[in-house]
Each structure stands twice: as structure tokens, then as C-alpha cells.
Amino acid sequence: MKIFLAVVLLLSWVLLAGPAVAQSSGDTPSHTPFTVGVAARASTLGFGADFAVPVTHRTDARVGVNLFNYSRTFSKDQITYDGTLHLKSVQALFDVFPFGGGFHLSPGLLVYNGNRVNANASTPVTQTFTLGGNSYTATGLVSGTAKLELNQVAPMFVLGWGNLIPRTHRHVTFNVEAGVAYQGAPKVTMNLAGNVCTTVSGAPVCGNVASLPIAQSDLASEQAKLNHDVSPFQFFPVISFSLGYKF
């Protein structure tokens, strides 16, 4: 619902503001006829659609939605994770065509960035696993969750070739773009629960991961390491290909 409302608001804005901005800039309707372009798009942000309207003779306003889910099971330090990548975002871009052709520069914003990763973690009874560099043995089912979250608003910038609203009689369009979105440092959070045993100074220590002090310390250490490992993804590469039609 949030995505739908955001798309409706953004599309309403560009539909209402486009003609007014064009006239205030001195362009006549003959130079910037009011048309609408739509496109189907595949990108590193997911699969989606774009909607564009002209603003001036060399600028367009464009909004788009992106959706994609991917699930995978993997193991790390003898803990099994059932993870799902959720790509869900709404973007707004201002396309500038400095030379009047297909080449364009497009500053913009992910006005809603719902991209995230969720995972369910588990390890069976008697399984030995590593947490924060220390070894633990599960004396019962150990399970929990892990998630990676990002800033919900992210500035972005792309450049590319193609125009969803060509200033010619052509209707079918193709667009290719590359750029980056700055979504802030990813934040990983983890929690585990279940009975385990470990060794501290040569003596066995047993308890529930959720309340055992050494286990909680190791869990915090593991979480900090993961946050460091994923920190480069604060800059998310954006590569897209789209096929569109001008009405």
C-alpha cells in the first residue's frame, strides 16, 4: 500500500507539474508536446516499470517501481540460514539530455527503499558451531533470525542512453543506464535462542544462548563483523535495461 500511494502521488505531481514547468521555462507546446512514456524495466533493483512525462525540451520527469524476491539456503560457521532477498523500491528521477540526443544524466531519489534481507537461522541438536570465534555445541534446537536493513530513502544518480519520450515520431524506445544509489551503511541484527554448551578457561559452561553472557558477547562480536563485511554496500550499483512506448 505504501508503494502504491507513493507511485500515485509522484505520478500525479509529474503529470500536473510537467506542463507548467515547461511553459515557465519558455518552451512552447510545439517544442514539448505533452506525452506519456511507459516502460518495462529489468535492473539490479529488481523488475519494474517506469512512467515519464516531458518537462522542457531537454528534460523529463520519471518515476518507477522495482520488485523482486530471491530465496536461498546457505551455511556459515555450521549454522544454516534460510535467507530471502527482498527488493522493493520506488524511484523518482529527473532526466537531463544536455545534447538533445539519447545521452542523459539523471539525479534522483529512492523515495521508498524497502530493500532488505531476512533469514531464519537454525542448527540441530549435537551440532557444533562457531560464534564470535568460539565453539559451541547445541544441546537442544538452536534457532533465531538475522536481518539486514537499509535507509528507507536513498539519493541516486544514473547516466545512460535512451529517452522514454523521444522528441520525434518514434514510439518504441530502448534505454540502458548505469549509476549508484547511496543507501547508507547496511545494518545487520541477529538473535539466537536454544541450549548450548561451551568451554571457558577449560571449564564447561552451559545455558541458553539468549541469556548466557559469553554467548551474547560472541553474538555481538559476530554481528559487528557482519556489519563491517557489508559496509561497502552502502553504495549500491544500479544497472538497468528498459523497453518502452511513447503515447
C-alpha positions as CSV (number, residue, x, y, z in Angstrom):
1,M,0.0,0.0,0.0
2,K,2.9,2.4,0.8
3,I,4.4,1.8,-2.6
4,F,1.1,2.2,-4.4
5,L,0.4,5.5,-2.6
6,A,3.9,6.8,-3.3
7,V,3.6,6.0,-7.1
8,V,0.2,7.7,-7.3
9,L,1.5,10.8,-5.5
10,L,4.7,11.0,-7.6
11,L,2.9,10.4,-10.9
12,S,0.2,12.9,-10.0
13,W,3.0,15.5,-9.3
14,V,4.8,15.0,-12.6
15,L,1.5,15.0,-14.6
16,L,0.4,18.2,-13.1
17,A,3.8,20.0,-12.8
18,G,5.2,18.9,-16.2
19,P,3.3,21.2,-18.4
20,A,3.5,24.2,-16.0
21,V,7.3,23.9,-15.7
22,A,7.6,23.6,-19.5
23,Q,5.7,26.8,-20.1
24,S,7.5,28.7,-17.3
25,S,10.8,27.8,-18.9
26,G,9.8,29.5,-22.1
27,D,9.3,26.3,-24.2
28,T,6.1,26.3,-26.3
29,P,3.8,23.3,-26.5
30,S,5.1,22.7,-30.1
31,H,8.5,22.1,-28.7
32,T,7.5,20.0,-25.7
33,P,4.2,18.3,-26.6
34,F,2.7,16.7,-23.5
35,T,3.0,12.9,-23.9
36,V,3.5,10.0,-21.6
37,G,6.1,7.3,-21.8
38,V,5.9,3.9,-20.1
39,A,8.5,1.1,-20.0
40,A,9.1,-2.3,-18.6
41,R,12.5,-2.5,-16.9
42,A,15.0,-5.1,-15.5
43,S,17.7,-3.8,-13.2
44,T,19.8,-4.6,-10.2
45,L,17.0,-3.1,-8.1
46,G,14.6,-5.7,-9.5
47,F,11.9,-5.9,-12.2
48,G,9.6,-3.0,-12.6
49,A,8.0,-0.2,-14.7
50,D,8.8,3.4,-15.5
51,F,6.5,6.3,-16.2
52,A,7.8,9.6,-17.7
53,V,6.5,13.0,-18.9
54,P,8.3,15.9,-20.6
55,V,9.2,18.9,-18.5
56,T,11.2,21.0,-21.0
57,H,12.5,20.3,-24.5
58,R,15.6,18.6,-22.9
59,T,14.3,17.3,-19.6
60,D,11.9,14.7,-18.4
61,A,10.4,13.7,-15.0
62,R,10.3,9.9,-14.4
63,V,9.1,7.7,-11.6
64,G,9.4,3.9,-11.3
65,V,8.7,0.9,-9.1
66,N,11.0,-2.1,-8.6
67,L,10.1,-5.6,-7.2
68,F,12.0,-8.9,-6.8
69,N,12.4,-11.7,-4.3
70,Y,15.1,-14.4,-4.2
71,S,15.4,-17.1,-1.6
72,R,18.5,-19.3,-0.9
73,T,19.6,-21.7,1.9
74,F,23.3,-21.4,2.9
75,S,25.6,-22.4,5.8
76,K,28.0,-20.2,7.7
77,D,30.1,-21.4,10.7
78,Q,27.9,-24.6,10.8
79,I,24.7,-22.5,11.2
80,T,22.1,-23.0,8.5
81,Y,20.4,-19.9,7.2
82,D,17.2,-19.8,5.1
83,G,17.5,-16.4,3.6
84,T,15.4,-14.2,1.3
85,L,16.5,-11.1,-0.5
86,H,13.6,-8.6,-0.8
87,L,13.9,-5.9,-3.4
88,K,11.2,-3.3,-3.2
89,S,11.6,0.4,-4.0
90,V,10.0,3.5,-5.6
91,Q,12.3,5.9,-7.5
92,A,12.0,9.4,-8.9
93,L,14.4,10.7,-11.5
94,F,14.9,14.0,-13.4
95,D,16.3,13.2,-16.8
96,V,18.5,15.9,-18.4
97,F,19.6,15.5,-22.1
98,P,22.4,18.0,-22.4
99,F,23.0,17.4,-26.1
100,G,19.4,16.9,-27.2
101,G,20.0,13.2,-28.1
102,G,19.7,10.0,-26.2
103,F,22.5,10.6,-23.7
104,H,21.2,11.7,-20.3
105,L,22.2,12.5,-16.8
106,S,19.6,11.6,-14.1
107,P,19.8,12.7,-10.5
108,G,17.1,11.3,-8.3
109,L,15.9,9.6,-5.2
110,L,14.8,6.2,-4.0
111,V,11.8,7.8,-2.2
112,Y,11.0,4.4,-0.7
113,N,13.8,1.9,-0.2
114,G,12.4,-1.4,1.1
115,N,15.4,-3.5,0.1
116,R,16.4,-5.9,2.8
117,V,17.5,-9.4,3.6
118,N,15.7,-11.7,6.1
119,A,16.9,-15.1,7.3
120,N,15.9,-17.8,9.7
121,A,18.9,-19.5,11.4
122,S,19.0,-23.0,12.9
123,T,21.3,-25.7,14.0
124,P,20.2,-29.2,15.1
125,V,20.9,-31.0,18.4
126,T,24.6,-32.0,18.9
127,Q,25.7,-29.8,16.1
128,T,28.9,-27.9,16.9
129,F,29.0,-24.3,15.5
130,T,31.2,-21.2,15.8
131,L,30.0,-17.9,17.2
132,G,32.3,-14.9,17.6
133,G,35.3,-17.2,17.2
134,N,34.3,-19.6,20.0
135,S,33.0,-23.1,19.6
136,Y,29.5,-24.1,20.9
137,T,27.6,-27.4,20.9
138,A,23.9,-27.4,20.7
139,T,22.2,-29.5,23.4
140,G,18.8,-28.6,22.0
141,L,17.5,-27.0,18.9
142,V,19.1,-23.6,18.4
143,S,17.2,-21.2,16.2
144,G,16.9,-17.5,15.6
145,T,16.7,-14.8,12.9
146,A,19.0,-12.4,11.1
147,K,18.1,-9.4,9.0
148,L,19.9,-6.7,7.0
149,E,18.2,-3.3,6.7
150,L,19.0,-0.1,4.9
151,N,18.0,3.6,4.9
152,Q,14.4,3.9,3.6
153,V,15.3,7.0,1.5
154,A,18.4,7.0,-0.7
155,P,19.8,9.6,-3.2
156,M,20.8,8.1,-6.5
157,F,22.4,9.2,-9.8
158,V,22.5,7.4,-13.1
159,L,23.6,8.2,-16.6
160,G,22.6,6.4,-19.8
161,W,21.4,6.3,-23.3
162,G,17.8,6.5,-24.4
163,N,14.7,8.6,-23.9
164,L,11.4,7.3,-22.9
165,I,9.8,10.3,-24.6
166,P,11.8,10.8,-27.8
167,R,11.2,14.3,-29.4
168,T,10.5,12.5,-32.8
169,H,7.7,10.5,-34.3
170,R,9.3,7.3,-32.9
171,H,7.2,5.5,-30.3
172,V,9.2,2.4,-29.3
173,T,12.2,3.2,-27.1
174,F,15.1,1.3,-25.5
175,N,17.0,2.7,-22.5
176,V,20.2,1.5,-20.8
177,E,21.6,3.1,-17.6
178,A,24.3,2.7,-15.0
179,G,24.8,4.5,-11.8
180,V,24.7,4.3,-8.0
181,A,22.3,4.7,-5.1
182,Y,23.6,5.7,-1.7
183,Q,21.6,3.8,0.8
184,G,23.7,4.2,4.0
185,A,25.7,1.6,5.8
186,P,23.7,-1.7,6.0
187,K,22.6,-2.7,9.5
188,V,22.7,-6.4,10.4
189,T,20.9,-7.6,13.5
190,M,20.9,-11.2,14.8
191,N,19.3,-13.2,17.6
192,L,19.6,-16.8,18.7
193,A,17.9,-18.9,21.3
194,G,18.4,-22.5,22.5
195,N,20.5,-24.5,24.9
196,V,24.3,-24.8,24.2
197,C,27.5,-25.7,26.0
198,T,30.9,-24.2,25.5
199,T,34.2,-24.1,27.4
200,V,35.5,-21.1,29.4
201,S,39.0,-21.3,30.9
202,G,38.9,-25.1,30.5
203,A,35.6,-25.5,32.3
204,P,32.3,-26.4,30.6
205,V,29.6,-23.7,30.6
206,C,26.0,-24.4,29.5
207,G,22.9,-22.4,29.2
208,N,20.5,-20.7,26.8
209,V,22.2,-18.6,24.1
210,A,19.6,-15.8,24.7
211,S,20.8,-15.4,28.3
212,L,24.3,-16.9,28.5
213,P,26.7,-13.8,28.9
214,I,29.5,-15.3,26.9
215,A,27.2,-16.3,24.1
216,Q,25.6,-12.9,24.0
217,S,29.1,-11.3,23.8
218,D,30.1,-13.6,21.0
219,L,26.8,-12.9,19.2
220,A,27.5,-9.2,19.4
221,S,31.0,-9.8,18.1
222,E,29.6,-11.8,15.1
223,Q,27.1,-9.1,14.4
224,A,29.8,-6.4,14.4
225,K,31.9,-8.5,12.0
226,L,29.0,-8.9,9.6
227,N,28.3,-5.2,9.7
228,H,31.9,-4.5,8.8
229,D,31.8,-7.0,5.9
230,V,28.7,-5.5,4.3
231,S,29.6,-1.8,4.9
232,P,30.8,-1.4,1.2
233,F,27.2,-2.0,0.1
234,Q,26.2,1.5,1.3
235,F,26.8,2.3,-2.4
236,F,24.5,0.1,-4.4
237,P,25.3,-0.3,-8.1
238,V,22.3,0.5,-10.4
239,I,22.3,-1.0,-13.9
240,S,19.1,-1.2,-15.9
241,F,17.7,-2.0,-19.3
242,S,14.2,-1.0,-20.3
243,L,11.8,-1.3,-23.3
244,G,9.2,1.4,-23.5
245,Y,6.5,3.0,-25.6
246,K,5.6,6.7,-26.0
247,F,1.9,7.5,-26.2
